[in-house]
Amino acid sequence: MMTAYDIELLEMIGQGTFGKVFKGRLKKTGEIVAVKKVFQDPKYKNREVEIVNMLKGDFVMKVMGTYSTFEEGGQFLNIVM
């Protein structure tokens, strides 16, 4: 299981309607990863991880793990790719 303590967020590299994307580093290995942070609205189920895991292809990033963070404004799902 992945936690926020496993990742060092380095910089924000993108922002869209549904979230932000950060460049990050796995603390254990030093591997560079992308972390997509999306707001978790309790009224809706976020199916993004489920859908991305079904996709296969050379240009589709693989999900390495997920973790939740609680910040001002609510709960966020962080998808590590």
C-alpha positions in Angstrom: 0.0 0.0 0.0 1.3 3.4 -0.9 1.1 6.5 1.3 1.8 10.2 1.0 5.1 9.5 2.9 6.3 7.3 0.1 6.3 10.2 -2.4 8.1 13.5 -2.6 6.2 16.0 -4.8 8.6 18.1 -6.7 6.6 20.5 -8.8 3.1 21.0 -10.4 3.4 20.2 -14.1 -0.3 20.5 -15.1 -3.7 21.6 -14.1 -7.1 20.8 -15.5 -10.8 20.9 -14.7 -10.7 17.8 -12.5 -7.3 18.0 -10.9 -3.6 18.7 -10.9 -0.6 16.7 -12.0 2.7 16.8 -10.1 6.1 15.5 -10.9 7.2 13.3 -8.0 9.9 11.0 -6.8 9.5 7.7 -5.0 11.6 8.1 -1.8 12.6 4.4 -1.7 14.0 4.1 -5.2 14.4 7.7 -6.5 12.2 6.8 -9.5 10.4 9.8 -11.1 6.7 9.5 -11.3 3.6 11.5 -12.1 1.0 12.0 -9.4 -2.5 13.1 -10.4 -4.5 14.7 -7.5 -8.3 14.8 -7.9 -11.0 15.9 -5.5 -13.1 13.2 -4.0 -16.7 14.4 -4.0 -18.5 12.1 -1.5 -21.7 12.2 -3.6 -19.9 10.5 -6.6 -17.8 7.4 -7.1 -14.5 8.2 -8.8 -13.9 5.4 -11.4 -10.8 6.9 -13.0 -8.4 4.3 -11.5 -10.6 1.4 -12.5 -10.9 2.7 -16.1 -7.1 3.5 -16.4 -6.3 0.0 -15.2 -8.4 -1.5 -18.0 -6.6 0.4 -20.7 -3.6 -1.1 -22.4 -1.2 0.5 -24.9 2.2 2.0 -25.5 0.9 5.5 -24.7 -1.1 4.7 -21.5 0.6 5.1 -18.2 0.3 2.3 -15.7 -1.0 3.0 -12.2 1.6 2.2 -9.6 -0.6 2.9 -6.7 -3.0 5.3 -5.0 -3.3 7.1 -1.7 -5.7 9.6 -0.1 -4.9 13.0 1.4 -7.1 15.2 3.6 -6.5 18.9 3.1 -8.4 22.1 3.5 -11.3 21.7 1.1 -11.8 18.0 1.4 -10.4 14.6 0.6 -8.2 14.0 -2.5 -7.3 10.9 -4.4 -3.7 10.8 -5.5 -3.0 8.5 -8.4 0.7 7.5 -8.9 1.8 6.6 -12.4 
